Amino acid sequence: MPHADSALVPESIQSKTDFWQHVHSQLAALLEGQYCWISNLSNASSLIFNSLQAFPKYFGADNSKAVNWCGFYIHSKYFPTPRLRVNTKRDTVPPDEVLLLGPFCGKPACQFINISKERARGVCADAYIQQKTLVVPDVDQYPGHIACDGETKSEIVCPLVLTQGDTVHTLGVLDLDCLAFNGFDDEDRIGLEGISALIVGACNW
């Protein structure tokens, strides 16, 4: 089967639960035998984004309900480049306190997210720090929300958590934005948490 066909959603799938199980199985096949997190997250963001576009019952390409962004923010220490300081016009952020933009589908996004306890703000930073999935029905009502795309109305962010014995590593987050209010619910949370666990286990970090 061509890799692009992985994003096709059969007409028999009518519920969100079945949809996320389908995406999970398709992603598992794509990740098999590949351990580079950059490659795996690239395919994951594309598969999730395009599968959502192909599921018109709940999402699809309708601008009133479409998921307009799907991607990852990963802690800077996992990037295969020297850990340089991240400079902005307002601040200089130590590399241990920043998530960097990873593979994604959608419009250009914020290049980094501050996760320092003193300056962290926004849904991605909070999900990372709390190690908990956050479902936000209205981003404008979320304290400290970072607006990468002004058209986004709702958001869901899942932390990527790796447990090794007694040690827990928070690697980054999986972030999805939607053009509709209340775009995500508990079924999406459960589905995306399963996908996040699959991704974490498939990669060498």
NUFIKE-682929 format. One record per residue (C-alpha): residue in three letters; x, y, z. Coordinates in pm, whole numbers, plus 50000, padded with zeros to 5 digits. Example, Ala and Ser with C-alpha at 12.3 -4.5 7.8 and 13.67 -1.06 7.14 Angstrom:
BEGIN
ala512304955050780;ser513674989450714;
***
This chain:
BEGIN
met500005000050000;pro501365034649916;his502285053950231;ala499905082150138;asp496965058150155;ser497525055150530;ala495535087350573;leu492415073750402;val489455068850635;pro486995041050538;glu483345051250513;ser482505024150766;ile484145044751040;gln481465066551198;ser482515072151560;lys485465090851704;thr486515060151899;asp486715039351581;phe488455068151403;trp491235071051658;gln491695033351670;his492065033851292;val494635061951303;his496515043651578;ser496775011751371;gln497805030751057;leu500465049651249;ala501805017951408;ala502385003751061;leu504125035650945;leu506445036451247;glu507454999951229;gly511214996251190;gln511935033651218;tyr513355047851541;cys514375083451452;trp511975106651634;ile512165133551365;ser511065109251094;asn508385093651312;leu506925126651430;ser506885139151072;asn504775109750959;ala502625111651273;ser501715148351227;ser500935142850858;leu498875111550918;ile496815127051199;phe496245159751013;asn495255143950682;ser493125117050846;leu491195144251029;gln490655162250700;ala489235129850561;phe486755125250847;pro483985150350766;lys481495137751023;tyr483385154951304;phe486245173851142;gly486985174750769;ala487895204450552;asp484895225950649;asn486335258550781;ser483755259151058;lys485145227651222;ala488475218251061;val491605210151256;asn493955236851124;trp497215226251295;cys498735193851418;gly502275190351537;phe504865187051809;tyr506945208052041;ile509955189152176;his512395197952454;ser515515213552306;lys517865187452453;tyr516505160752218;phe517375179751900;pro520475167251716;thr522145201251713;pro524335220351962;arg522285233952248;leu522495270852174;arg520715298252360;val517395308252205;asn517265345652140;thr514175366852097;lys513675404252085;arg512475403752446;asp514495377152617;thr517215350952612;val515955316652714;pro518305289452846;pro517985257952633;asp516915236752931;glu513795258152965;val512395257252613;leu510375235152381;leu511315238652015;leu508975235351720;gly509085200351576;pro507405183851277;phe503915197251204;cys501185202550944;gly499495236250916;lys500475272750899;pro503835285351035;ala503885284351414;cys505745297651718;gln509335285551701;phe509735279352072;ile507765278152396;asn509175288852730;ile508725262353002;ser510635279353282;lys508585280553602;glu508835318353617;arg507805325953259;ala505925295553126;arg502535303352974;gly500075288352731;val498445254452682;cys501555236152557;ala503725247852846;asp501065238853101;ala500485204052954;tyr504235198052952;ile504765209553310;gln501665192353450;gln502265160453246;lys498535160453173;thr496415163452858;leu494625196752840;val491395201052642;val490595237852584;pro487105245252443;asp487815282552394;val491435293552367;asp490565330152422;gln489415321152772;tyr492625302552858;pro495035322953075;gly498245330952892;his497175314852564;ile499755319652287;ala497955327751962;cys500045313951675;asp496965315151449;gly494205339851532;glu491615317451364;thr492095289451617;lys489165286051857;ser489935254052053;glu492915232052128;ile494065199052275;val497615192252395;cys498965158152504;pro502315154752681;leu504805129552549;val505945110752858;leu508605083552868;thr508835061853181;gln512065042753240;gly511915024153568;asp511385050053838;thr512405078753609;val509855098953413;his510965120453119;thr508615145852963;leu509845147952605;gly507475173952462;val503845177052354;leu501465168152071;asp499345198751989;leu496155201251779;asp494215233151700;cys490655236051567;leu488705263751393;ala485585255551597;phe484775261451961;asn484615228852158;gly486455211151878;phe487785183252100;asp486245161052367;asp487115131852592;glu487055106952304;asp489735127652132;arg491745129052454;ile491695091252494;gly492555085552128;leu495395110552122;glu496855098252450;gly497065063552298;ile498755077651990;ser501175097852203;ala502155066252394;leu502685047852065;ile504965075451936;val507005077152256;gly507585039552256;ala508515038251888;cys511375063151900;asn514955064352023;trp515235095752232;
***
